[in-house]
Amino acid sequence: MDTLFQPYRLNGTLTLANRFMMAPLTRCMAGPGLVPTEQMAAYYARRADIGLIISEATIIRPDGQGYPNTPGLYSPEQVEGWKQVTAAVHAKGGKIFAQLWHVGRLSHPFFHQAEVLAPSAVAHDGTVPRMRELVYQVPRALTIAEIAQLVEDYAQAAANAIEAGFDGVEIHGANGYLIDQFLHHSSNLRDDAYGATPENMSRFALEVVDAISARIGGDRVGLRLSPGAYVHLAGDARDRAVFDYLLTELNGRTLAYVHLGIFDDSLTFDYLDGRASDYLRAHYDGHLVGVGNYSAQSAAEAIKADRFDLIAIGRPLIANPDYLTRVKQAEPLVPYADTMLAELI
C-alpha cells in the first residue's frame, strides 16, 4: 500500500503527490449557462489530496451536451466559473485536469436546438439518462469540414482550460462518446478518410491529440480510451486492429498518460484476449491509469504486478471526500448510494 502514497512523476511538468486519481464523475450540478458553481469548487477542493483530480466531463461546445446541467468550457462565463474551482483545488495543494467531452450521437436537440452529429447516421437505442422522456435520434453524419472544425473546437477548449487554471486536460475518447464512435465499427460506417480502415478510423482521435498538444503541450494531455466496447456501443472483432494502430501511433507522441475507460475491469473481451487494461499495458508504452471497481488494496496489488501505474477512484470518492485519510488509517469507507448524486458532499 505504501507505493500508492509515494509521489509519482508523470513528466518534467507534472509530479503527483500520490498514485491516486479522481475519476471523472458526471454530477449534473452546473448552474445557469452551464457555468460551474461555488458548490462545485468546494466539492473538488475537499478531494484535493488526491494526486490528480479529473474533472467531470466538460463539453467543448453546445452541441456536445448529452446530460442535463453538465458544465462547459466554451464561454467566457464558464471559464470564469472554472477559475474558482481550480483556485480552490490549488489552494489545498492539489492538481486538476479538465476532461474534454463531446457526446456525439448521444446528444439530443433538447439541449441545443441543433442537429445531432456523429461519424455516421446510426442512432443509439435508448433514452437520455436522467431525462428518460427523451429518445435518442438518428444523427447526421459529419462532413469533412465539420470534423476539421471539431478538431479546432477541442483545441480551443483545451486552451480555455489552461486559461481557467487547470493543470492540463484529459481528452474523453472513451465510453461510446464522439471520439470513441469513430474508433468502433458499430458506430463508424464511413468510407472516406475517417472510416473503413484502422488508419482512417483513428484519424480523428489523433488529429484531436495533435491539435491539443500543439496548443498546450503534450505533457499536459491525457487520453481516455475504451478499446473494449462495453457501453453505448456494440463490440466488433475488427475493432482490435483499430486500437492496435491507434496505440502504435500514440507511442510516438508525447502524452501525460492513457486512462482506461471502463466501469468494471474484471470484464474480458475475446478480441482483446482478456481485460482491456492488460491489452493497453501490452500495447501502450507510456503511463497507464487503471480504473474499474478497484479497492486501494487491489489497486496496489495490480500496480505491484505492473498492470498499470496509477489508479483512478470513482464512486467511493463521491461517498468519501476523505478517501485518502480513511485508506491511510485503515478506516472503513462509507458505502456509495445513488441517492448521494443529489448532493455535492
C-alpha positions, -999 to +999 in steps of 0.1 A: +000+000+000+029+024+007+036+026-031+002+043-036+011+072-013+045+079-028+049+108-053+047+099-089+065+117-117+045+119-150+070+141-168+091+171-164+060+193-160+039+172-136+047+152-104+017+139-085+016+137-047+005+101-049-007+075-074-044+081-068-065+099-094-101+110-091-121+095-120-144+119-139-178+117-123-208+132-141-228+151-114-251+174-135-247+203-110-237+232-132-255+265-129-273+286-155-254+288-187-236+255-177-213+276-155-195+259-126-207+270-092-191+277-058-206+245-046-187+226-072-155+244-062-160+233-026-167+197-038-134+194-057-114+212-030-124+186-004-107+160-025-075+179-033-053+155-015-058+130-044-027+130-067-047+142-097-084+152-100-100+146-134-130+170-136-164+158-145-168+155-183-170+191-196-185+199-230-164+216-257-193+233-274-231+235-271-240+205-294-217+183-273-242+181-244-260+149-236-270+152-200-287+180-181-267+207-163-232+195-174-206+222-173-190+237-204-156+252-214-166+273-244-179+305-230-162+333-210-186+328-182-178+291-180-140+298-180-146+323-151-166+297-132-139+271-136-113+296-122-129+294-088-128+256-090-091+254-099-081+281-074-099+262-046-081+229-056-047+246-059-052+264-025-053+229-010-022+218-028-040+197-054-038+193-092-067+191-116-072+183-153-104+192-172-119+163-191-129+175-226-162+160-239-185+158-269-211+131-267-217+128-305-248+107-312-257+106-275-268+142-276-304+154-282-318+186-298-335+194-264-302+207-251-291+229-280-319+231-306-295+219-333-288+187-352-273+157-335-239+150-352-219+118-353-195+098-375-224+080-392-262+082-393-266+054-367-287+060-337-281+046-302-311+027-290-323+041-257-332+073-238-312+102-223-300+095-187-319+115-161-344+126-188-360+093-199-387+110-219-360+120-245-354+092-270-321+092-289-324+103-325-307+093-358-277+117-360-265+133-392-230+122-404-204+148-400-189+164-431-151+166-435-153+203-429-173+198-397-147+173-385-120+199-390-140+224-370-144+199-342-107+194-340-103+232-336-130+233-310-113+206-289-080+226-291-098+258-282-115+241-252-080+229-241-067+265-243-097+277-223-089+250-197-054+264-192-068+299-191-092+287-164-063+274-143-063+237-150-030+219-149-039+200-181-067+182-199-079+147-204-094+140-238-125+119-234-121+093-261-140+065-243-173+052-232-191+054-265-189+092-269-179+111-301-142+102-304-150+066-294-177+064-320-151+070-347-130+041-332-156+013-334-171-003-364-207-005-349-209+034-350-185+043-378-198+032-412-178+058-431-160+050-464-139+082-466-107+094-448-123+088-414-137+053-418-133+017-430-096+012-422-077+013-388-057+043-401-088+062-411-109+053-381-080+065-358-075+098-377-100+120-358-086+109-324-051+115-335-059+149-350-075+159-317-045+148-297-021+166-321-041+198-321-044+200-283-008+190-278+002+218-302-019+243-283-010+234-247+019+208-248+015+170-249+029+168-213-003+183-201-026+160-221-041+127-210-064+105-232-092+082-220-098+051-242-122+022-243-108-005-266-134-029-253-169-018-264-190-022-232-214+008-231-232+028-258-216+006-284-216-029-298-183-048-299-168-060-332-137-081-336-124-057-362-121-030-335-089-047-323-070-036-354-081+000-349-068+002-314-036-017-324-029+010-349-040+039-326-018+028-297+012+024-320+007+059-332+003+072-296+036+056-286+053+080-310+036+111-293+041+128-260+012+123-236+009+126-199-010+092-197-036+070-212-066+063-189-088+032-194-125+039-197-145+011-181-168+006-152-155-029-142-120-040-151-129-077-145-148-076-178-130-095-206-132-092-244-124-120-268-110-097-294-086-081-268-075-115-254-088-107-219-091-075-199-089-041-216-063-029-190-040-058-199-044-051-236-035-014-231-005-024-210+008-047-237+004-021-264+010+013-249+044+023-236+036+053-215+020+059-181-013+039-178-042+047-155-063+017-143-099+020-132-130-001-127-141-013-092-107-014-076-102-010-039-070+006-027-057-029-018-065-045-051-051-015-069-018-017-050-016-054-060-023-046-097+004-018-096+029-042-080+022-067-107+029-039-133-006-040-148-008-002-146+009+028-129-019+049-113-054+041-101-085+062-107-112+060-080-148+069-088-179+063-067-160+058-034-148+094-037-184+106-040-192+089-007-159+096+010-144+131+004-117+120+030-110+088+010-072+091+013-073+096+050-096+066+055-074+044+034-042+055+052-057+049+086-074+016+076-108+030+084-140+016+068-154+035+038-189+049+036-207+028+010-218+046-021-255+050-028-272+066-058-290+090-035-257+107-030-258+121-065-284+146-054-259+164-032-223+176-036-209+165-003 
